[in-house]
Amino acid sequence: MPGYEANFWYGVFVPAGTPTPLIDKLNATIVNVMGQPDMVRQLTQSGVEPHTTTPKELGEIMKRDTESMREAMRGAGIISQ
């Protein structure tokens, strides 16, 4: 579709109600691992651009991408609402 850009990302999710300190610790660990030179090199060689974010930022990305996909589906006549 002209004017539409598709981006793909991976995220780690936990059950609703997971304590914030546990989420923060998990996020810090993932950010640390994803920043390791060997990990960056392996991902980059596989065609993946490593990028980390916070749980709040991931939520914002999900909302933005959901709306973008909804608009694309409307434009393509896949959905009407």
C-alpha positions, 0 to 999 in steps of 0.5 A: 500500500502506498504510504504504509510502512511495516515494521516488525519487533519482538517483545517480552510479555508477562502476565497482568499483575506482575509486580513492577519491581520484577518487570523492571528487573527483567527489563534491565536484564534483557537490556543488558543481554541485548547490549552485549557485543556478541549478541549485537553482532549475531543479531545484526548478522541475521538482519535484525537491528537490535533495539531495547526500550522500556515497558512503557515505551513498548506499550506506546509502540504497540498502540501506535502500530495497532492504529497504523495497522487498523488504518491500513486494513481500512484503506485496503477494505479489509475492515470497515470500522 
